[in-house]
Amino acid sequence: MVPNIGIVDEYLVPDGLRVIGSRWATTSRGPGATLFGSAANGRLNLDLVYDTGFHQAEVVGEVAKQFEALLIASR
């Protein structure tokens, strides 16, 4: 499953403060891994969420590395 959270407008913060990153509270249940994607201030954010009862961290880590390599290669 790959839902798209969409484009997030710039954060309004008081003078002197700046936002350098953000994290979404994402969750997924069941056997399917979920990739949540959003863009904020021109930066692509991806969160790969999976259930450790169905997937091993090493396997998911390898999938994430391959996905990252594909994104870098497509620049």
N, CA, C and O atoms as CSV, one atom per row, in Angstrom:
chain,resi,resn,atom,element,x,y,z
A,1,MET,N,N,0.858,-1.167,0.000
A,1,MET,CA,C,0.000,0.000,0.000
A,1,MET,C,C,0.907,1.233,0.000
A,1,MET,O,O,1.882,1.291,0.749
A,2,VAL,N,N,0.581,2.213,-0.840
A,2,VAL,CA,C,1.343,3.462,-0.899
A,2,VAL,C,C,0.374,4.636,-0.879
A,2,VAL,O,O,0.017,5.143,-1.942
A,3,PRO,N,N,-0.068,5.090,0.309
A,3,PRO,CA,C,-0.916,6.275,0.373
A,3,PRO,C,C,-0.062,7.529,0.214
A,3,PRO,O,O,1.124,7.528,0.545
A,4,ASN,N,N,-0.658,8.573,-0.281
A,4,ASN,CA,C,0.049,9.831,-0.476
A,4,ASN,C,C,-0.565,10.871,0.449
A,4,ASN,O,O,-1.713,11.278,0.266
A,5,ILE,N,N,0.199,11.294,1.434
A,5,ILE,CA,C,-0.285,12.322,2.351
A,5,ILE,C,C,-0.392,13.653,1.622
A,5,ILE,O,O,-1.256,14.471,1.940
A,6,GLY,N,N,0.477,13.870,0.651
A,6,GLY,CA,C,0.398,15.065,-0.184
A,6,GLY,C,C,1.420,16.118,0.175
A,6,GLY,O,O,2.358,15.865,0.932
A,7,ILE,N,N,1.230,17.291,-0.373
A,7,ILE,CA,C,2.149,18.411,-0.147
A,7,ILE,C,C,1.707,19.171,1.091
A,7,ILE,O,O,0.541,19.538,1.233
A,8,VAL,N,N,2.652,19.397,1.974
A,8,VAL,CA,C,2.381,20.134,3.207
A,8,VAL,C,C,2.911,21.548,3.017
A,8,VAL,O,O,4.077,21.734,2.669
A,9,ASP,N,N,2.067,22.536,3.244
A,9,ASP,CA,C,2.507,23.925,3.132
A,9,ASP,C,C,3.600,24.215,4.149
A,9,ASP,O,O,3.754,23.499,5.138
A,10,GLU,N,N,4.355,25.277,3.891
A,10,GLU,CA,C,5.402,25.666,4.831
A,10,GLU,C,C,4.799,25.913,6.207
A,10,GLU,O,O,3.679,26.407,6.333
A,11,TYR,N,N,5.562,25.560,7.231
A,11,TYR,CA,C,5.111,25.768,8.597
A,11,TYR,C,C,5.279,27.237,8.979
A,11,TYR,O,O,6.315,27.844,8.706
A,12,LEU,N,N,4.273,27.790,9.599
A,12,LEU,CA,C,4.365,29.152,10.099
A,12,LEU,C,C,4.908,29.092,11.516
A,12,LEU,O,O,4.291,28.500,12.401
A,13,VAL,N,N,6.062,29.707,11.728
A,13,VAL,CA,C,6.696,29.694,13.051
A,13,VAL,C,C,7.099,31.119,13.412
A,13,VAL,O,O,7.265,31.958,12.527
A,14,PRO,N,N,7.256,31.399,14.698
A,14,PRO,CA,C,7.670,32.742,15.128
A,14,PRO,C,C,9.057,33.088,14.576
A,14,PRO,O,O,9.853,32.199,14.272
A,15,ASP,N,N,9.335,34.391,14.453
A,15,ASP,CA,C,10.647,34.845,13.998
A,15,ASP,C,C,11.744,34.233,14.861
A,15,ASP,O,O,11.604,34.124,16.079
A,16,GLY,N,N,12.831,33.837,14.215
A,16,GLY,CA,C,13.965,33.252,14.924
A,16,GLY,C,C,13.917,31.741,15.011
A,16,GLY,O,O,14.912,31.115,15.376
A,17,LEU,N,N,12.782,31.142,14.684
A,17,LEU,CA,C,12.670,29.682,14.699
A,17,LEU,C,C,12.561,29.167,13.273
A,17,LEU,O,O,12.060,29.865,12.391
A,18,ARG,N,N,13.028,27.955,13.050
A,18,ARG,CA,C,12.867,27.336,11.745
A,18,ARG,C,C,12.624,25.849,11.914
A,18,ARG,O,O,13.115,25.240,12.865
A,19,VAL,N,N,11.881,25.269,11.011
A,19,VAL,CA,C,11.585,23.841,11.025
A,19,VAL,C,C,12.581,23.169,10.094
A,19,VAL,O,O,12.695,23.540,8.926
A,20,ILE,N,N,13.296,22.188,10.607
A,20,ILE,CA,C,14.281,21.499,9.773
A,20,ILE,C,C,13.853,20.075,9.433
A,20,ILE,O,O,14.562,19.375,8.710
A,21,GLY,N,N,12.715,19.643,9.939
A,21,GLY,CA,C,12.215,18.314,9.630
A,21,GLY,C,C,10.877,18.086,10.290
A,21,GLY,O,O,10.453,18.857,11.151
A,22,SER,N,N,10.220,17.030,9.882
A,22,SER,CA,C,8.949,16.678,10.507
A,22,SER,C,C,8.757,15.171,10.406
A,22,SER,O,O,9.304,14.526,9.511
A,23,ARG,N,N,7.993,14.625,11.311
A,23,ARG,CA,C,7.690,13.202,11.310
A,23,ARG,C,C,6.188,13.045,11.425
A,23,ARG,O,O,5.528,13.780,12.159
A,24,TRP,N,N,5.663,12.097,10.703
A,24,TRP,CA,C,4.235,11.801,10.759
A,24,TRP,C,C,4.029,10.603,11.658
A,24,TRP,O,O,4.860,9.697,11.693
A,25,ALA,N,N,2.944,10.593,12.373
A,25,ALA,CA,C,2.580,9.410,13.148
A,25,ALA,C,C,1.859,8.474,12.196
A,25,ALA,O,O,0.679,8.661,11.896
A,26,THR,N,N,2.568,7.479,11.731
A,26,THR,CA,C,2.005,6.555,10.750
A,26,THR,C,C,1.905,5.173,11.348
A,26,THR,O,O,2.680,4.804,12.231
A,27,THR,N,N,0.961,4.424,10.870
A,27,THR,CA,C,0.797,3.064,11.359
A,27,THR,C,C,0.239,2.185,10.251
A,27,THR,O,O,-0.389,2.665,9.308
A,28,SER,N,N,0.476,0.922,10.384
A,28,SER,CA,C,-0.010,-0.053,9.422
A,28,SER,C,C,-0.217,-1.357,10.175
A,28,SER,O,O,0.517,-1.655,11.116
A,29,ARG,N,N,-1.191,-2.119,9.776
A,29,ARG,CA,C,-1.375,-3.404,10.439
A,29,ARG,C,C,-1.610,-4.477,9.386
A,29,ARG,O,O,-2.068,-4.195,8.279
A,30,GLY,N,N,-1.299,-5.668,9.739
A,30,GLY,CA,C,-1.474,-6.777,8.821
A,30,GLY,C,C,-0.203,-7.074,8.047
A,30,GLY,O,O,0.841,-6.473,8.302
A,31,PRO,N,N,-0.289,-7.996,7.105
A,31,PRO,CA,C,0.903,-8.479,6.412
A,31,PRO,C,C,1.516,-7.496,5.419
A,31,PRO,O,O,2.677,-7.661,5.047
A,32,GLY,N,N,0.790,-6.499,4.987
A,32,GLY,CA,C,1.313,-5.580,3.977
A,32,GLY,C,C,2.102,-4.440,4.589
A,32,GLY,O,O,1.656,-3.815,5.551
A,33,ALA,N,N,3.285,-4.166,4.030
A,33,ALA,CA,C,4.037,-2.979,4.443
A,33,ALA,C,C,3.397,-1.756,3.797
A,33,ALA,O,O,2.786,-1.866,2.734
A,34,THR,N,N,3.530,-0.607,4.421
A,34,THR,CA,C,2.935,0.621,3.911
A,34,THR,C,C,4.016,1.685,3.783
A,34,THR,O,O,4.812,1.885,4.700
A,35,LEU,N,N,4.038,2.359,2.652
A,35,LEU,CA,C,4.982,3.451,2.425
A,35,LEU,C,C,4.187,4.751,2.411
A,35,LEU,O,O,3.386,4.986,1.506
A,36,PHE,N,N,4.413,5.604,3.427
A,36,PHE,CA,C,3.745,6.892,3.501
A,36,PHE,C,C,4.661,7.944,2.895
A,36,PHE,O,O,5.833,8.027,3.260
A,37,GLY,N,N,4.145,8.743,1.981
A,37,GLY,CA,C,4.947,9.778,1.341
A,37,GLY,C,C,4.321,11.152,1.495
A,37,GLY,O,O,3.101,11.308,1.430
A,38,SER,N,N,5.177,12.145,1.702
A,38,SER,CA,C,4.715,13.529,1.751
A,38,SER,C,C,5.848,14.422,1.274
A,38,SER,O,O,7.002,13.998,1.210
A,39,ALA,N,N,5.514,15.648,0.944
A,39,ALA,CA,C,6.522,16.633,0.559
A,39,ALA,C,C,6.271,17.898,1.361
A,39,ALA,O,O,5.137,18.367,1.464
A,40,ALA,N,N,7.349,18.452,1.933
A,40,ALA,CA,C,7.248,19.681,2.705
A,40,ALA,C,C,8.472,20.528,2.413
A,40,ALA,O,O,9.605,20.059,2.515
A,41,ASN,N,N,8.235,21.781,2.049
A,41,ASN,CA,C,9.329,22.703,1.736
A,41,ASN,C,C,10.274,22.130,0.691
A,41,ASN,O,O,11.487,22.321,0.779
A,42,GLY,N,N,9.730,21.435,-0.291
A,42,GLY,CA,C,10.538,20.880,-1.365
A,42,GLY,C,C,11.287,19.611,-1.002
A,42,GLY,O,O,12.113,19.144,-1.787
A,43,ARG,N,N,11.027,19.051,0.146
A,43,ARG,CA,C,11.721,17.841,0.583
A,43,ARG,C,C,10.757,16.667,0.615
A,43,ARG,O,O,9.665,16.759,1.178
A,44,LEU,N,N,11.172,15.562,0.006
A,44,LEU,CA,C,10.371,14.347,-0.005
A,44,LEU,C,C,10.621,13.572,1.280
A,44,LEU,O,O,11.769,13.327,1.653
A,45,ASN,N,N,9.546,13.189,1.954
A,45,ASN,CA,C,9.637,12.403,3.184
A,45,ASN,C,C,8.924,11.075,2.956
A,45,ASN,O,O,7.775,11.049,2.517
A,46,LEU,N,N,9.606,9.980,3.253
A,46,LEU,CA,C,9.020,8.653,3.110
A,46,LEU,C,C,9.168,7.890,4.415
A,46,LEU,O,O,10.239,7.882,5.022
A,47,ASP,N,N,8.099,7.254,4.837
A,47,ASP,CA,C,8.122,6.396,6.026
A,47,ASP,C,C,7.623,5.017,5.618
A,47,ASP,O,O,6.477,4.866,5.195
A,48,LEU,N,N,8.479,4.019,5.744
A,48,LEU,CA,C,8.120,2.639,5.452
A,48,LEU,C,C,7.726,1.982,6.771
A,48,LEU,O,O,8.561,1.817,7.660
A,49,VAL,N,N,6.468,1.610,6.895
A,49,VAL,CA,C,5.928,1.063,8.139
A,49,VAL,C,C,5.525,-0.387,7.891
A,49,VAL,O,O,4.885,-0.705,6.889
A,50,TYR,N,N,5.912,-1.263,8.823
A,50,TYR,CA,C,5.598,-2.677,8.652
A,50,TYR,C,C,5.395,-3.335,10.011
A,50,TYR,O,O,5.827,-2.820,11.042
A,51,ASP,N,N,4.739,-4.464,9.988
A,51,ASP,CA,C,4.458,-5.223,11.205
A,51,ASP,C,C,5.573,-6.256,11.385
A,51,ASP,O,O,5.780,-7.108,10.521
A,52,THR,N,N,6.290,-6.177,12.512
A,52,THR,CA,C,7.401,-7.098,12.749
A,52,THR,C,C,6.928,-8.541,12.961
A,52,THR,O,O,7.742,-9.465,12.967
A,53,GLY,N,N,5.648,-8.732,13.130
A,53,GLY,CA,C,5.106,-10.084,13.210
A,53,GLY,C,C,5.055,-10.761,11.849
A,53,GLY,O,O,4.952,-11.985,11.765
A,54,PHE,N,N,5.126,-9.969,10.782
A,54,PHE,CA,C,5.055,-10.503,9.427
A,54,PHE,C,C,6.354,-10.327,8.644
A,54,PHE,O,O,6.604,-11.074,7.698
A,55,HIS,N,N,7.190,-9.349,9.021
A,55,HIS,CA,C,8.393,-9.027,8.254
A,55,HIS,C,C,9.605,-8.923,9.163
A,55,HIS,O,O,9.504,-8.453,10.296
A,56,GLN,N,N,10.748,-9.363,8.661
A,56,GLN,CA,C,11.998,-9.236,9.399
A,56,GLN,C,C,12.631,-7.891,9.063
A,56,GLN,O,O,12.585,-7.451,7.914
A,57,ALA,N,N,13.217,-7.242,10.051
A,57,ALA,CA,C,13.824,-5.924,9.866
A,57,ALA,C,C,14.904,-5.951,8.779
A,57,ALA,O,O,15.027,-4.997,8.010
A,58,GLU,N,N,15.673,-7.016,8.709
A,58,GLU,CA,C,16.738,-7.105,7.702
A,58,GLU,C,C,16.167,-7.100,6.293
A,58,GLU,O,O,16.714,-6.449,5.404
A,59,VAL,N,N,15.076,-7.817,6.085
A,59,VAL,CA,C,14.452,-7.892,4.759
A,59,VAL,C,C,13.879,-6.533,4.382
A,59,VAL,O,O,14.082,-6.064,3.262
A,60,VAL,N,N,13.169,-5.901,5.302
A,60,VAL,CA,C,12.580,-4.589,5.030
A,60,VAL,C,C,13.691,-3.559,4.806
A,60,VAL,O,O,13.560,-2.690,3.943
A,61,GLY,N,N,14.770,-3.647,5.564
A,61,GLY,CA,C,15.903,-2.744,5.367
A,61,GLY,C,C,16.488,-2.873,3.971
A,61,GLY,O,O,16.850,-1.868,3.359
A,62,GLU,N,N,16.586,-4.083,3.464
A,62,GLU,CA,C,17.102,-4.294,2.107
A,62,GLU,C,C,16.147,-3.718,1.059
A,62,GLU,O,O,16.590,-3.110,0.085
A,63,VAL,N,N,14.862,-3.903,1.254
A,63,VAL,CA,C,13.872,-3.321,0.340
A,63,VAL,C,C,13.988,-1.798,0.346
A,63,VAL,O,O,13.940,-1.167,-0.710
A,64,ALA,N,N,14.141,-1.207,1.532
A,64,ALA,CA,C,14.278,0.247,1.646
A,64,ALA,C,C,15.533,0.733,0.923
A,64,ALA,O,O,15.493,1.760,0.246
A,65,LYS,N,N,16.648,0.009,1.058
A,65,LYS,CA,C,17.887,0.388,0.368
A,65,LYS,C,C,17.710,0.339,-1.145
A,65,LYS,O,O,18.178,1.231,-1.853
A,66,GLN,N,N,17.043,-0.688,-1.641
A,66,GLN,CA,C,16.802,-0.804,-3.082
A,66,GLN,C,C,15.889,0.313,-3.576
A,66,GLN,O,O,16.108,0.866,-4.654
A,67,PHE,N,N,14.872,0.644,-2.797
A,67,PHE,CA,C,13.961,1.726,-3.171
A,67,PHE,C,C,14.701,3.064,-3.196
A,67,PHE,O,O,14.498,3.870,-4.104
A,68,GLU,N,N,15.553,3.296,-2.206
A,68,GLU,CA,C,16.346,4.526,-2.160
A,68,GLU,C,C,17.267,4.614,-3.379
A,68,GLU,O,O,17.403,5.681,-3.979
A,69,ALA,N,N,17.891,3.509,-3.741
A,69,ALA,CA,C,18.785,3.484,-4.907
A,69,ALA,C,C,18.011,3.816,-6.188
A,69,ALA,O,O,18.521,4.526,-7.055
A,70,LEU,N,N,16.798,3.311,-6.306
A,70,LEU,CA,C,15.958,3.620,-7.483
A,70,LEU,C,C,15.623,5.099,-7.539
A,70,LEU,O,O,15.672,5.707,-8.609
A,71,LEU,N,N,15.279,5.688,-6.388
A,71,LEU,CA,C,14.958,7.111,-6.360
A,71,LEU,C,C,16.179,7.964,-6.738
A,71,LEU,O,O,16.053,8.929,-7.492
A,72,ILE,N,N,17.342,7.613,-6.220
A,72,ILE,CA,C,18.565,8.372,-6.534
A,72,ILE,C,C,18.899,8.226,-8.000
A,72,ILE,O,O,19.296,9.202,-8.637
A,73,ALA,N,N,18.751,7.029,-8.558
A,73,ALA,CA,C,19.064,6.789,-9.966
A,73,ALA,C,C,18.114,7.525,-10.906
A,73,ALA,O,O,18.464,7.795,-12.055
A,74,SER,N,N,16.916,7.851,-10.426
A,74,SER,CA,C,15.920,8.487,-11.301
A,74,SER,C,C,16.013,10.006,-11.300
A,74,SER,O,O,15.193,10.668,-11.936
A,75,ARG,N,N,16.989,10.573,-10.602
A,75,ARG,CA,C,17.129,12.030,-10.539
A,75,ARG,C,C,17.346,12.612,-11.898
A,75,ARG,O,O,17.485,13.828,-12.034
